[in-house]
C-alpha cells in the first residue's frame, strides 16, 4: 500500500509538471519549411521512460539520492 501511494504521488506530480512546462519538455523548434513548433517523439518517450522508472523504483532511488546529497555536504573541495 505504501509503495502504491508513492507511485501515485510521483505519477501525479510528474504529470502536473509536464502540464506546466509542456512546450519546453515535448516540443522542438520548427525546422526547414515548418511554421510552428513540432512535437518531438524522442522527448516524449524519454520523459515517459524516466517517469515510469522513477515511479516504480522510488523506494530504492529515494535513499540513494539522500546518500548522494549527504556525500556532497561532506565534500570539502569545490568541483
C-alpha positions, 0 to 999 in steps of 0.5 A: 500500500505504501509503495502504491501511494508513492507511485501515485504521488510521483505519477501525479506530480510528474504529470502536473509538471509536464502540464506546466512546462509542456512546450519546453519538455515535448516540443522542438523548434520548427525546422526547414519549411515548418511554421510552428513548433513540432512535437518531438517523439524522442522527448516524449518517450524519454520523459515517459521512460524516466517517469515510469522508472522513477515511479516504480523504483522510488523506494530504492532511488529515494535513499540513494539520492539522500546518500548522494546529497549527504556525500556532497555536504561532506565534500570539502573541495569545490568541483 
